[in-house]
């Protein structure tokens, strides 16, 4: 009888020690999976005027188009916003933002065209990636008119 109890205990210890964590119902990958599913804006490119250190400088009193291309991961749509720059924090002006466009088809990349010429001297453009899990990730850059 004693040997049967010892055998059962040793078998249980061996199973616990050598089985992978997932077979015990322990999921250490929950945080990793969540991070993988969150959207992330990787890169923003502008043309015909290139962005330099988060700034795009346009000629003053000019009108034109600025193509904005975005590389993003785990994203179902990208929203492009203009936000007025009032104080040092763009978050204070987030309530006055205006939607430029929404790109819902990432098969050809995420992009929009910003038509400029009617804005203030300094404008902020915010690129907002929205994931399949409804989480968001924002990156921004400034558009300024050269004097």
C-alpha contacts under 8 A as a table, 3 or more apart, distances in Angstrom:
res1	aa1	res2	aa2	distance
1	X	4	X	5.26
1	X	5	X	6.61
2	X	5	X	5.30
2	X	6	X	6.34
3	X	6	X	5.08
3	X	7	X	6.03
4	X	7	X	5.03
4	X	8	X	6.20
5	X	8	X	5.18
5	X	9	X	6.18
6	X	9	X	5.13
6	X	10	X	6.07
7	X	10	X	5.18
7	X	11	X	6.06
8	X	11	X	5.12
8	X	12	X	6.21
9	X	12	X	5.15
9	X	13	X	6.27
10	X	13	X	5.09
10	X	14	X	6.13
11	X	14	X	5.14
11	X	15	X	6.18
12	X	15	X	5.14
12	X	16	X	6.17
13	X	16	X	5.16
13	X	17	X	6.05
14	X	17	X	5.18
14	X	18	X	5.97
15	X	18	X	5.44
15	X	19	X	5.60
16	X	19	X	5.72
16	X	24	X	8.00
19	X	23	X	6.65
19	X	24	X	7.60
20	X	23	X	5.72
20	X	24	X	7.22
21	X	24	X	5.35
21	X	25	X	6.70
21	X	26	X	5.28
21	X	27	X	6.98
21	X	28	X	7.98
22	X	25	X	5.12
22	X	26	X	5.25
22	X	27	X	5.84
23	X	26	X	7.34
27	X	30	X	6.19
28	X	31	X	7.39
29	X	32	X	5.01
29	X	33	X	5.94
30	X	33	X	5.21
30	X	34	X	6.20
31	X	34	X	5.10
31	X	35	X	6.14
32	X	35	X	5.13
32	X	36	X	6.13
33	X	36	X	5.05
33	X	37	X	6.21
34	X	37	X	5.17
34	X	38	X	6.28
35	X	38	X	5.32
36	X	39	X	7.95
36	X	74	X	7.47
37	X	74	X	5.74
37	X	131	X	7.24
37	X	132	X	7.48
37	X	133	X	6.98
38	X	74	X	6.19
38	X	75	X	7.95
38	X	131	X	5.97
38	X	132	X	7.93
38	X	133	X	6.94
38	X	135	X	6.07
38	X	136	X	7.35
39	X	72	X	7.02
39	X	73	X	5.51
39	X	74	X	4.64
39	X	75	X	5.18
39	X	129	X	6.05
39	X	130	X	6.12
39	X	131	X	4.79
39	X	132	X	7.98
39	X	135	X	6.73
39	X	136	X	6.14
39	X	137	X	6.00
40	X	72	X	5.48
40	X	73	X	5.27
40	X	74	X	6.85
40	X	75	X	7.43
40	X	129	X	6.62
40	X	136	X	7.84
40	X	137	X	5.62
40	X	138	X	7.98
41	X	44	X	7.75
41	X	70	X	7.10
41	X	71	X	6.09
41	X	72	X	4.31
41	X	73	X	6.60
41	X	127	X	7.97
41	X	128	X	7.85
41	X	129	X	6.40
41	X	137	X	6.59
41	X	138	X	7.04
41	X	139	X	6.77
42	X	70	X	7.54
42	X	71	X	5.36
42	X	72	X	5.26
42	X	73	X	7.24
43	X	70	X	5.76
43	X	71	X	5.05
43	X	72	X	7.11
44	X	68	X	6.97
44	X	69	X	5.76
44	X	70	X	4.62
44	X	71	X	6.46
45	X	50	X	6.89
45	X	51	X	6.65
45	X	68	X	5.87
45	X	69	X	5.16
45	X	70	X	6.46
46	X	49	X	6.13
46	X	50	X	5.09
46	X	51	X	5.88
46	X	66	X	6.56
46	X	67	X	5.47
46	X	68	X	4.66
46	X	69	X	6.26
47	X	50	X	5.39
47	X	66	X	5.82
47	X	67	X	5.20
47	X	68	X	6.84
48	X	66	X	6.52
48	X	67	X	7.05
49	X	56	X	6.83
49	X	57	X	7.60
49	X	58	X	7.67
49	X	66	X	7.15
50	X	56	X	6.51
51	X	54	X	5.93
51	X	55	X	5.33
51	X	56	X	4.77
51	X	57	X	7.90
52	X	55	X	5.22
52	X	56	X	6.49
54	X	140	X	7.27
54	X	141	X	4.57
54	X	142	X	6.14
55	X	141	X	5.73
55	X	142	X	4.80
55	X	143	X	5.94
55	X	144	X	7.33
56	X	141	X	7.55
56	X	142	X	6.15
56	X	143	X	4.79
56	X	144	X	6.30
57	X	143	X	5.96
57	X	144	X	5.01
57	X	145	X	5.66
57	X	146	X	6.16
58	X	62	X	7.62
58	X	143	X	7.23
58	X	144	X	6.15
58	X	145	X	4.75
58	X	146	X	5.90
59	X	62	X	5.74
59	X	145	X	5.59
59	X	146	X	5.26
59	X	147	X	7.45
60	X	145	X	4.92
60	X	146	X	5.26
60	X	147	X	5.80
61	X	117	X	6.81
62	X	116	X	7.91
62	X	117	X	5.74
63	X	115	X	7.43
63	X	116	X	5.47
63	X	117	X	4.27
63	X	118	X	7.82
64	X	115	X	5.76
64	X	116	X	5.49
64	X	117	X	6.72
65	X	113	X	6.27
65	X	114	X	5.57
65	X	115	X	4.55
65	X	116	X	6.12
66	X	113	X	5.59
66	X	114	X	5.01
66	X	115	X	6.40
66	X	116	X	7.40
67	X	111	X	7.22
67	X	112	X	6.01
67	X	113	X	4.53
67	X	114	X	6.31
68	X	111	X	5.41
68	X	112	X	5.41
68	X	113	X	6.07
68	X	114	X	7.30
69	X	109	X	7.31
69	X	110	X	5.87
69	X	111	X	4.36
69	X	112	X	6.82
70	X	109	X	7.00
70	X	110	X	5.13
70	X	111	X	5.90
71	X	109	X	6.96
71	X	110	X	6.62
72	X	75	X	6.37
72	X	110	X	7.63
72	X	129	X	7.08
74	X	131	X	5.66
74	X	132	X	7.00
75	X	78	X	7.31
75	X	129	X	6.00
75	X	130	X	5.52
75	X	131	X	4.27
75	X	132	X	6.34
76	X	104	X	6.40
76	X	105	X	7.66
76	X	106	X	7.42
76	X	129	X	7.70
76	X	130	X	6.00
76	X	131	X	5.28
76	X	132	X	5.65
77	X	102	X	6.91
77	X	103	X	5.60
77	X	104	X	4.43
77	X	105	X	6.96
77	X	106	X	7.30
77	X	129	X	6.14
77	X	130	X	5.46
77	X	131	X	7.10
78	X	102	X	5.72
78	X	103	X	5.23
78	X	104	X	6.62
78	X	110	X	6.78
78	X	127	X	6.90
78	X	128	X	5.56
78	X	129	X	4.54
78	X	130	X	6.07
79	X	99	X	7.37
79	X	100	X	7.67
79	X	101	X	6.02
79	X	102	X	4.49
79	X	103	X	6.47
79	X	127	X	5.98
79	X	128	X	5.07
79	X	129	X	6.53
79	X	130	X	7.85
80	X	99	X	6.12
80	X	100	X	5.31
80	X	101	X	5.47
80	X	102	X	6.34
80	X	112	X	7.55
80	X	125	X	7.01
80	X	126	X	5.92
80	X	127	X	4.85
80	X	128	X	6.35
81	X	97	X	6.28
81	X	98	X	5.52
81	X	99	X	4.57
81	X	100	X	5.27
81	X	101	X	7.37
81	X	125	X	5.53
81	X	126	X	5.09
81	X	127	X	6.52
81	X	128	X	7.91
82	X	97	X	5.58
82	X	98	X	5.28
82	X	99	X	6.50
82	X	100	X	6.73
82	X	123	X	6.70
82	X	124	X	5.59
82	X	125	X	4.59
82	X	126	X	6.32
83	X	90	X	7.13
83	X	93	X	6.41
83	X	94	X	6.24
83	X	96	X	6.52
83	X	97	X	4.43
83	X	98	X	6.55
83	X	123	X	6.35
83	X	124	X	5.08
83	X	125	X	6.19
83	X	126	X	7.21
84	X	90	X	7.48
84	X	93	X	6.13
84	X	96	X	6.97
84	X	97	X	6.82
84	X	120	X	7.82
84	X	122	X	7.57
84	X	123	X	5.51
84	X	124	X	6.22
85	X	88	X	7.42
85	X	89	X	7.66
85	X	90	X	5.98
85	X	93	X	6.72
85	X	122	X	6.60
85	X	123	X	6.00
85	X	124	X	6.44
86	X	89	X	7.61
86	X	90	X	7.33
86	X	92	X	7.79
86	X	93	X	6.69
87	X	90	X	7.03
87	X	92	X	7.27
89	X	92	X	5.75
89	X	93	X	7.58
90	X	93	X	5.30
90	X	94	X	6.36
90	X	124	X	7.79
91	X	94	X	5.07
92	X	95	X	7.40
93	X	96	X	5.49
93	X	97	X	6.92
94	X	97	X	5.32
99	X	102	X	7.87
100	X	112	X	7.99
100	X	114	X	6.89
101	X	112	X	6.76
102	X	112	X	7.95
103	X	106	X	7.21
103	X	110	X	6.23
103	X	111	X	6.70
103	X	112	X	7.26
105	X	108	X	7.08
105	X	109	X	7.55
105	X	110	X	7.22
106	X	109	X	4.64
106	X	110	X	5.21
116	X	119	X	6.63
119	X	122	X	7.61
119	X	123	X	6.87
120	X	123	X	6.20
121	X	144	X	5.72
121	X	145	X	5.48
122	X	142	X	7.03
122	X	143	X	5.88
122	X	144	X	4.63
122	X	145	X	6.85
123	X	142	X	5.82
123	X	143	X	5.14
123	X	144	X	6.43
124	X	140	X	6.87
124	X	141	X	5.87
124	X	142	X	4.51
124	X	143	X	6.04
125	X	140	X	5.56
125	X	141	X	5.48
125	X	142	X	6.12
125	X	143	X	7.25
126	X	138	X	6.52
126	X	139	X	5.78
126	X	140	X	4.31
126	X	141	X	6.68
127	X	138	X	5.55
127	X	139	X	5.31
127	X	140	X	5.96
128	X	136	X	6.50
128	X	137	X	5.66
128	X	138	X	4.43
128	X	139	X	6.68
129	X	136	X	5.50
129	X	137	X	5.24
129	X	138	X	6.36
130	X	134	X	5.86
130	X	135	X	5.85
130	X	136	X	4.57
130	X	137	X	6.75
131	X	134	X	5.05
131	X	135	X	5.41
131	X	136	X	6.23
132	X	135	X	7.51
